[in-house]
Amino acid sequence: MALFKKRTVGKPGEWYYCLEHKKVEEGPDCPGKDRFGPYASRGEAEHAMETARERNLQWENDPKWHDAPTSADDD
């Protein structure tokens, strides 16, 4: 018996953005490695790439993610 079953049919109202096809899909039509989601609405999924860019920018500028320079780095 499989520990995890592959889900082939999505739930209604579950939206994903497919990175491979560059389109919004209802339900997990494509493999998990190729999609963002799930999102609560089609509109949220349509803006998935914009949301990812904004979050990446926030993380890149977040001081908690950068080590403080050590005295050895000052040389």
MODELLER restraints for C-alpha pairs under 7 A, 6 or more apart:
rsr = mdl.restraints
at = mdl.atoms
rsr.add(forms.Gaussian(group=physical.xy_distance, feature=features.Distance(at['CA:9:A'], at['CA:27:A']), mean=6.49, stdev=0.5))
rsr.add(forms.Gaussian(group=physical.xy_distance, feature=features.Distance(at['CA:9:A'], at['CA:28:A']), mean=6.76, stdev=0.5))
rsr.add(forms.Gaussian(group=physical.xy_distance, feature=features.Distance(at['CA:10:A'], at['CA:26:A']), mean=6.89, stdev=0.5))
rsr.add(forms.Gaussian(group=physical.xy_distance, feature=features.Distance(at['CA:10:A'], at['CA:27:A']), mean=3.56, stdev=0.5))
rsr.add(forms.Gaussian(group=physical.xy_distance, feature=features.Distance(at['CA:10:A'], at['CA:28:A']), mean=5.24, stdev=0.5))
rsr.add(forms.Gaussian(group=physical.xy_distance, feature=features.Distance(at['CA:11:A'], at['CA:27:A']), mean=5.65, stdev=0.5))
rsr.add(forms.Gaussian(group=physical.xy_distance, feature=features.Distance(at['CA:12:A'], at['CA:26:A']), mean=6.98, stdev=0.5))
rsr.add(forms.Gaussian(group=physical.xy_distance, feature=features.Distance(at['CA:12:A'], at['CA:27:A']), mean=6.81, stdev=0.5))
rsr.add(forms.Gaussian(group=physical.xy_distance, feature=features.Distance(at['CA:13:A'], at['CA:26:A']), mean=6.77, stdev=0.5))
rsr.add(forms.Gaussian(group=physical.xy_distance, feature=features.Distance(at['CA:13:A'], at['CA:40:A']), mean=6.70, stdev=0.5))
rsr.add(forms.Gaussian(group=physical.xy_distance, feature=features.Distance(at['CA:13:A'], at['CA:41:A']), mean=6.74, stdev=0.5))
rsr.add(forms.Gaussian(group=physical.xy_distance, feature=features.Distance(at['CA:14:A'], at['CA:26:A']), mean=5.75, stdev=0.5))
rsr.add(forms.Gaussian(group=physical.xy_distance, feature=features.Distance(at['CA:14:A'], at['CA:27:A']), mean=5.38, stdev=0.5))
rsr.add(forms.Gaussian(group=physical.xy_distance, feature=features.Distance(at['CA:14:A'], at['CA:38:A']), mean=5.75, stdev=0.5))
rsr.add(forms.Gaussian(group=physical.xy_distance, feature=features.Distance(at['CA:14:A'], at['CA:39:A']), mean=6.14, stdev=0.5))
rsr.add(forms.Gaussian(group=physical.xy_distance, feature=features.Distance(at['CA:14:A'], at['CA:40:A']), mean=6.11, stdev=0.5))
rsr.add(forms.Gaussian(group=physical.xy_distance, feature=features.Distance(at['CA:15:A'], at['CA:24:A']), mean=6.98, stdev=0.5))
rsr.add(forms.Gaussian(group=physical.xy_distance, feature=features.Distance(at['CA:15:A'], at['CA:25:A']), mean=5.83, stdev=0.5))
rsr.add(forms.Gaussian(group=physical.xy_distance, feature=features.Distance(at['CA:15:A'], at['CA:26:A']), mean=4.58, stdev=0.5))
rsr.add(forms.Gaussian(group=physical.xy_distance, feature=features.Distance(at['CA:15:A'], at['CA:27:A']), mean=5.80, stdev=0.5))
rsr.add(forms.Gaussian(group=physical.xy_distance, feature=features.Distance(at['CA:15:A'], at['CA:37:A']), mean=6.57, stdev=0.5))
rsr.add(forms.Gaussian(group=physical.xy_distance, feature=features.Distance(at['CA:15:A'], at['CA:38:A']), mean=5.25, stdev=0.5))
rsr.add(forms.Gaussian(group=physical.xy_distance, feature=features.Distance(at['CA:15:A'], at['CA:39:A']), mean=4.96, stdev=0.5))
rsr.add(forms.Gaussian(group=physical.xy_distance, feature=features.Distance(at['CA:15:A'], at['CA:40:A']), mean=6.43, stdev=0.5))
rsr.add(forms.Gaussian(group=physical.xy_distance, feature=features.Distance(at['CA:15:A'], at['CA:41:A']), mean=6.14, stdev=0.5))
rsr.add(forms.Gaussian(group=physical.xy_distance, feature=features.Distance(at['CA:15:A'], at['CA:42:A']), mean=5.79, stdev=0.5))
rsr.add(forms.Gaussian(group=physical.xy_distance, feature=features.Distance(at['CA:15:A'], at['CA:45:A']), mean=6.07, stdev=0.5))
rsr.add(forms.Gaussian(group=physical.xy_distance, feature=features.Distance(at['CA:16:A'], at['CA:24:A']), mean=5.73, stdev=0.5))
rsr.add(forms.Gaussian(group=physical.xy_distance, feature=features.Distance(at['CA:16:A'], at['CA:25:A']), mean=5.27, stdev=0.5))
rsr.add(forms.Gaussian(group=physical.xy_distance, feature=features.Distance(at['CA:16:A'], at['CA:26:A']), mean=6.27, stdev=0.5))
rsr.add(forms.Gaussian(group=physical.xy_distance, feature=features.Distance(at['CA:16:A'], at['CA:27:A']), mean=6.71, stdev=0.5))
rsr.add(forms.Gaussian(group=physical.xy_distance, feature=features.Distance(at['CA:16:A'], at['CA:28:A']), mean=6.77, stdev=0.5))
rsr.add(forms.Gaussian(group=physical.xy_distance, feature=features.Distance(at['CA:16:A'], at['CA:35:A']), mean=6.33, stdev=0.5))
rsr.add(forms.Gaussian(group=physical.xy_distance, feature=features.Distance(at['CA:16:A'], at['CA:36:A']), mean=5.65, stdev=0.5))
rsr.add(forms.Gaussian(group=physical.xy_distance, feature=features.Distance(at['CA:16:A'], at['CA:37:A']), mean=4.65, stdev=0.5))
rsr.add(forms.Gaussian(group=physical.xy_distance, feature=features.Distance(at['CA:16:A'], at['CA:38:A']), mean=5.12, stdev=0.5))
rsr.add(forms.Gaussian(group=physical.xy_distance, feature=features.Distance(at['CA:16:A'], at['CA:39:A']), mean=6.14, stdev=0.5))
rsr.add(forms.Gaussian(group=physical.xy_distance, feature=features.Distance(at['CA:16:A'], at['CA:45:A']), mean=5.62, stdev=0.5))
rsr.add(forms.Gaussian(group=physical.xy_distance, feature=features.Distance(at['CA:17:A'], at['CA:23:A']), mean=5.77, stdev=0.5))
rsr.add(forms.Gaussian(group=physical.xy_distance, feature=features.Distance(at['CA:17:A'], at['CA:24:A']), mean=4.52, stdev=0.5))
rsr.add(forms.Gaussian(group=physical.xy_distance, feature=features.Distance(at['CA:17:A'], at['CA:25:A']), mean=6.18, stdev=0.5))
rsr.add(forms.Gaussian(group=physical.xy_distance, feature=features.Distance(at['CA:17:A'], at['CA:35:A']), mean=5.42, stdev=0.5))
rsr.add(forms.Gaussian(group=physical.xy_distance, feature=features.Distance(at['CA:17:A'], at['CA:36:A']), mean=5.17, stdev=0.5))
rsr.add(forms.Gaussian(group=physical.xy_distance, feature=features.Distance(at['CA:17:A'], at['CA:37:A']), mean=6.52, stdev=0.5))
rsr.add(forms.Gaussian(group=physical.xy_distance, feature=features.Distance(at['CA:17:A'], at['CA:45:A']), mean=5.40, stdev=0.5))
rsr.add(forms.Gaussian(group=physical.xy_distance, feature=features.Distance(at['CA:17:A'], at['CA:46:A']), mean=6.83, stdev=0.5))
rsr.add(forms.Gaussian(group=physical.xy_distance, feature=features.Distance(at['CA:17:A'], at['CA:48:A']), mean=6.48, stdev=0.5))
rsr.add(forms.Gaussian(group=physical.xy_distance, feature=features.Distance(at['CA:18:A'], at['CA:24:A']), mean=6.15, stdev=0.5))
rsr.add(forms.Gaussian(group=physical.xy_distance, feature=features.Distance(at['CA:18:A'], at['CA:25:A']), mean=6.91, stdev=0.5))
rsr.add(forms.Gaussian(group=physical.xy_distance, feature=features.Distance(at['CA:18:A'], at['CA:30:A']), mean=6.88, stdev=0.5))
rsr.add(forms.Gaussian(group=physical.xy_distance, feature=features.Distance(at['CA:18:A'], at['CA:34:A']), mean=5.79, stdev=0.5))
rsr.add(forms.Gaussian(group=physical.xy_distance, feature=features.Distance(at['CA:18:A'], at['CA:35:A']), mean=4.36, stdev=0.5))
rsr.add(forms.Gaussian(group=physical.xy_distance, feature=features.Distance(at['CA:18:A'], at['CA:36:A']), mean=6.59, stdev=0.5))
rsr.add(forms.Gaussian(group=physical.xy_distance, feature=features.Distance(at['CA:19:A'], at['CA:34:A']), mean=5.17, stdev=0.5))
rsr.add(forms.Gaussian(group=physical.xy_distance, feature=features.Distance(at['CA:19:A'], at['CA:35:A']), mean=5.33, stdev=0.5))
rsr.add(forms.Gaussian(group=physical.xy_distance, feature=features.Distance(at['CA:20:A'], at['CA:34:A']), mean=5.78, stdev=0.5))
rsr.add(forms.Gaussian(group=physical.xy_distance, feature=features.Distance(at['CA:24:A'], at['CA:45:A']), mean=6.19, stdev=0.5))
rsr.add(forms.Gaussian(group=physical.xy_distance, feature=features.Distance(at['CA:24:A'], at['CA:46:A']), mean=6.11, stdev=0.5))
rsr.add(forms.Gaussian(group=physical.xy_distance, feature=features.Distance(at['CA:39:A'], at['CA:45:A']), mean=5.73, stdev=0.5))
